[in-house]
Amino acid sequence: MPMDAHDIEAMIKAAIPDAEVTIRDLAGDGDHYAATVISESFRGKSRVQQHQIVYQSLQGQMGGVLHALALQTGVPG
């Protein structure tokens, strides 16, 4: 069963409370999403570290229920 965009957003916000999260369903199939996550907690971290934080927030759903997530991360401002 595909993952809902609201569930993805909720999981990210639960792990990164100050995050601004935008989720887009790329294919309309509930399996291919793009996410933009902006958080002050990313400041000073590499892009790889930022992405790892987001993937950890998804609690192992990547590659399973959530097939694909195009991810952009950054800090405010």
JOTACOR-V538355 format. One record per helix or strand of 2 or more residues. SS is the DSSP state (A for helix, B for strand). FROM is the first residue (numbers start at 1). TO is the last residue. If there is no record, write none. Layout:
# JOTACOR-V538355
ss:SS from:FROM to:TO
ss:SS from:FROM to:TO
This chain:
# JOTACOR-V538355
ss:A from:5 to:15
ss:B from:20 to:25
ss:B from:32 to:38
ss:A from:40 to:42
ss:A from:47 to:57
ss:B from:68 to:74
